[in-house]
Amino acid sequence: MHQLAQVSIGNSNPIRIMGIINTSPESFYKKSVFTSKKIIEKTAKLMEEDGADFIDVGGMSTAPYLKTVVSEDQEIKRITNAIDAITKVSKLPISIDTCRAKVAEAALQLGAEIVNDVSGLKYDKDMVNVLEKHCPSVILCAFSNKPVEGNQVSQARKLIGQSVRLALESRVPKNKIVVDPAIGFFRKKAQGVLFTKINSDWLQRDMMILKNLNYIKQEYPILVSVSRKSFIGELLGESDPANRLYGSLAAETFAALNGADLIRTHNVKATSHVVQIVKNLQNFKKGL
């Protein structure tokens, strides 16, 4: 049985929900940015009430089309402030969204239980040492430092496999691993450093991924993070992330129907309703 922190996930378990708290003003969706401790406390408490199973804390945006790199010290300061605030009001497990070992170390020492690494442990060579020391649950994104060509669905599966091996070599138990196909992070070009270069169309890539989640995840639960992202904007012709709620919910519904085990979202209450409706319709067995 797979678990993130102490929460069972995948197989016959309900689709889990991870609420996003960004502490980075550089983030692409400004309404998800919280820097005041009081506001973070209020947001975390509301997320728990609205149905979140986890809270994901980020101190540096990883949007590939933005210049978002900040110092490790700045990232640590931001996440320390947030984790301190969250733990005062909520008992939900905390995930730290970082690809840097020192940041992950600081977060785990403060009580975070999950490392969500968008580089799949491939950005910071010291991350594997942190995992070996603390043995947290991990979320592993498809990622490559080199250009990726060919069938992007097969490549996502291959890249995730590489990261899973790194985690297992770091003594992370197999049942504490969740995978992520990295919606939005495969691009022809980008300003940030945390993206995988491809020569094919990134929009088509992301849509293909969402249709093939069960193939990509293999034996591991899979996280899908589509909330407010660029592909929603491209399909809707909507440049402002604030206007992408309904598109996000539609994409999350599609992901839920296609094998998602965990949905990471800015919109906890709305996504919780989506998951409840999908589950009830899927389990409804009354015949004609």
N, C-alpha and C positions, 0 to 999 in steps of 0.2 A: 504494500500500500504506500503510495507516494504522499508526502507531506511537505508543505511549506510552513516553516516554524512547526507548530503542533496541529496545523489545520490539514485535514485529509483533502486530497485533490485528485481529480482525474477519475477514470472509470465510471462507477455509478454515483459518484458524489455530485452534488449540485455544482453548477458553474459558479466559480468564485469571483469575487469582485475586489479589485485593488484600486483604492482612491489615490489620486495624485496630489501631492503638495509640493509645489516648486518654490524654492527660496531664491531663485535666480532671476533678477530683473531682466536678463537677456532672453528669457524664454519666449518662444514664438506666440504663446497664448497668454497675454498679459493678465487676464482675469484669473489665471491659475497661480499667479505669483503672490506669495504671502511672506512678509518679512517681520511683521510685528508678532511678538509672542502671544499677545491676547487674541489676535485674529487667527493665528495658527491653532491655538487651543480651541477656539470656537469652531473652526473648520473641521478639526479632527473629531471633536465631539459630535458634530452634525453628520460627518461621514459614517461614524459608528452607528448612529441612530438610523441613518438612511439605508443601511444594509451592507456596508463595506466589510470585507473579511481581513483586509490588510490596508496599511497606508504606506505608500511609496514616497520617500523623501529624496528630492534632488537639490543639489547645491550648485550645479553647473549645467546649463542647457546643452543638449547634444544635438540640437537641430542641425542637420548637415549644411543647410543653406545660409546659416548665420555664423558670424565670428563670435564665438561664445566662450573661448578658453579663459579661465581665471586661474589665479594661483592656487596651489593646494591649500595654503593657509586660509585663503578666502573661502574656499569650498568647505573646509573643515569648520570654520567659524559659523557659516550659514547653517550647516546641518546640525551642529551642536546645539545651536539656538532652537532649531525646530524640534529635534528629538526631545530635548528637555521640556519643551512646551507640550508635546504630544503625550508624553508619559505621565504628565500631571492629570490628564483628563480622560485618557483612553487606555484600554488594555489590549487593543488590537496589535498584532505583530507588526513591527516596522521593517520595511525593506529600504535599503540604501541604494539609490540609483547612482552608481559611480563606476568608473573604470580605473580608478587610481587606488593603489594599495593603502597608502597612508590615510586616505579618506575613509575607506572601508574599515580599516583598523580602528579609527576613532569612533566610527558609528557603532561597531560591534561592541566596543568597550562601554558604550553608553546604553547598550541594551537592544540595539537592532539585531534581528535574527535572520535576515535574508540579505544577500548581496545580489543586486540586479545589475549585471555588467553588460552594457550594450556592445562591448568588444568581444564578448565571449571568452574573457580571460586572456586576450591576445594583445592588449594595449600596454599593460604594465606587467613586466616579468615578475614583479614581486607579489602580485595578487595571489598567485598559487600558494605562496608561503603564508599569507594571511588566512587563506582557506584551511590550510593544514593545521594552523595554530588554533583557530576558533571553530572549525567544522560547522559553519552556518548552512542553511539552505541556500541554493543558488538558482538564479535565472540566467540562462545562457543564450545570448543573441547570436544569430548568424552574422559572421563578420569575417572580412579578409583584408589583409594589408596589401594584397596584390589584386590587380584587375581580375574580375571573374567573368568568364565567357561561357557560352553554351546554354543549356536548359536551366533557367534560373530556379525552378522548383527543385530539380535534382541537386543543384549547387547549394541551395539553402540547406537541404538535408545533409549534404556532405560537410558543409562548414559547421553545422551544429554538432555533427559527429566528432569533429576535431575538438571542439570545445568541451564536449562531454568527456572525452578521453583526458583532457587536461584536468578537469574537475576530479575524475576518478583517481588520477595519479596523485592528486592533492588530498586523497583520502576522504573526499566528500562521498557519503553513502549514496548509492544509486537512487534510493527512494527519496532523496532530498534535492533532486535535480528537476527543474522545469525548463522548457526550451521556449525560444521566442524567434519567429522567422524574420524579425526586423523590418516591419512595414515602415517605409519612408526613408530607410538608410542606404538604399542601393541607388546610386546616381551616376550620371555621366560626368558631372563635375559638381564641386561644392566648395564652400568657403571654410567649413569646419574640417576637423581632422578625423572625426568619428563617422566615416561613411565608407561603403564599399564601392569601388569604381566598377561600373559596367558600361558596355557600349550599346546595350539594348534600351528599349523604352522603359523608364522606371515605373510609369503608371501601369503599363501592361504587366510588368513584373509583379507589382503589389496585388493586382487583381487576380493573377494566376495563383499567387501564394494563398490568398483567402479561399480559393476554390479547392485547394489541395492540402489543407491542414492535416488531415488524417495521415496522408502519405509522408508529410514532412516530419511529424512528431514521432513516428515510430512507436517506441514503448514508453515515451515520456509524456507527461501532461504538457500542454502547450498554452502559452500566454499570447494573447493578441492585444496589441495596443494601436488602435486606429483613431482614437478620440481627437477630433478637430484637425487631423493631419492634412498634409498637402493634397493627397490623392482625393480626399473628400472635396476639397476646394476645386481641384481640377475638374472633377466630374460634375460639380454644381455650377462652375463658373463663379465661385465665391471666394474672393481673396482674403476676406476678413475671417480669422478663425472663430470669432465670436458669433458668426452667423452660420456655423457648421453643425449645430446641435442635431438637427433632424437627420442630416446626412450621416452623422456619426452613429446615431441610434440604428439607422438602417444597416450600416456596415457591421455594427456589433451584433445585430440580429442575424445577419448572414453568417458571421463568424460562429455564433452560437449554434446555428444549424449545421455547420460544416466541421464541427469537431473542437472548437475552442473550449478549454477547461478553465481558463482564467482570463478575465477581461480587465485590462488596466484602463482607467477612465477618469476624465475630469468631472463626469456627470453621474455621481454615484447613485442618487435616487432614481433618476431616469433609467440608467442602465440596469439597476436592480429590478425595475418593473419589466424591462425587456426580457431579462433572464427568467423571471417568474412566468411570463406569458409563454415563452418558448418551451419551458419545462412542462407546463400544464398541457399545452397542445401536443407535445411529443408523447406524453404519457397517457393521453386520452385514448381509450381503446373501444369505446362504444361503436358498434357496427351500424350499418344502414338499417 
